[in-house]
Amino acid sequence: MNHDTFIDRVAQRAAVSAEQAQILTRATLETLADRLTAGESLDLAAQLPKPLQVALRQRAEGAERFGLAEFSRRVRERAGVDETAATSGIRAVFTTLREAVTSGEFDDLLAQLPREFAELAEPVTVRTDRR
C-alpha cells in the first residue's frame, strides 16, 4: 500500500480530511513506537511506505508499558485533538495497518500490546495487499 492510499483510507474511516488523517496517523505511529520494542517498531516500519516509517524509526528505543487510556492520551496530545477524534483516528490507523502489513506482522504488533488493543482494528474481510 502506498502512502497516499494509506492516508486516504485513514481519512475515510475516521471521517476527516487528508491533512487531519496525516496528523492522526503520525501521532498514532509515534505512540506505537513508544510502546513497541525497538525491533518490532523497525519491523513494522519496514512494511510501511517511507513517509510513514519516520514516525516509527525516530523513536525506536520504545517499549514503555502503558495501556489504551495512556495511548489515547498521547495521541490526543500529539495530534491536538479531542478524545472522540483521537479514538476514531486510532481505530482508523489500526484498521489500515491491518490491511497494509502482513497478517504475521500485525499479529506480532498486537502481541506486544495489552488485549484491549486487539479490538481497535476492524476485521478486514478482503485484503488488497497480501504478502
N, C-alpha and C positions, 0 to 999 in steps of 0.2 A: 504494500500500500504506500502510495507516495504522500508527501507532506500535505498537499492541498486536499486530497481526498480525506485524510485523517481529520484535518481541521473542519472540513465541510460536514463530516459525519458527527463530530462533536457538536458543531453548531446546530445541526438539525435535531439531534437528540436532546440537547439542553434548551432548544428554542431561543438561541442567542445569535448575535451577529458573528461573522467570521473573526472579527477583531477580538470580541469577548471570548470566543472559543479558544483562540490562541492564548490569551491570558490565563484562562482556566486550565488549559492543557499544560502550560508551563508550570503553573502553581502546583498542579496535581503531580506532575512528574518530579518536580523538585522535592515535594513532600515524600513521594515514594522513595526517592534517593536517600532521604533522611532515615527511612525506616528499613530499607533493604541492606543486606551485606554488600560490600563493595563488589564482590564477584557477581552477585545476582544483578546488581544495578548495571554493571557493564554488559552482562549477558543480554539483558532486556534492551539496553541501548543499541546493541549490535543488530537487533532485528527491526529497529525503527528508522524512519527517514533521518538523514543527517541533521536537519534543523532541530529535531526533537531530541537527538542524542545528547546535545549540550547540557540540557537540564539534568540528565542522569549522570553524566561523566564529570561535571564540575563538582559534584557533591559525593563523589564515590567513596568517601570514608564511611558514611551511613551506619546502619544497624542500631539506631536508637530504638528503645522499646516504648511504644505508645499505642493506644487503641484508636478506634474510629473517631471518637469525640475530639481527641487531640489532633488527629489527621485533618478533620474538617476545620478545626480552629486555625491550623496552619495554612490551609488552602484559602480560607476566608481572608486571613491577614495578607498573604502574598498576592491574592487577586484583587483585594479591595472590594469584596462583595459581601452580601448578607448570607445568612445561613441557608436560606432556600436556594439561592443561586449557586452557592458552593456545593450543596448536596446534589443538585441537578447536574452541575458540571463534573463532579467526581464520578457520578454514575455514568455519564456520557463518555468520559475518558476511559473508565474501566471497560465499558462495553466495547468501545472502539479498539482498545488494546487487545481484547479477546479476539477480535477479528484480524488485527494487524500482525500478531505474532503467532508462532506455532502453539498448538494446544499444550505441548510439553513445557514450553517456556512460560505460558500463562499459569499452568499448574505450579511450576517452580516459584513463580511470583507469589501466588496465593499461599503456598506452603510456608512462606516467611511472615505471613500476616495472621492476626487473630481471625477466627472463623467468621466474625461479623463482616469482614471484608468480602467474603465469597458472595454475599447477597447483593453487592454493588453492581456486578456485571450481569446484565440481562443475558439469558441464553441466546446464542446465535444459532439460528436454525439452518442457515446456509452460509458457509464460509466462502468468501470470494478470493481468499489468498491462502490456500492450503500450501504447506511446505512439506 
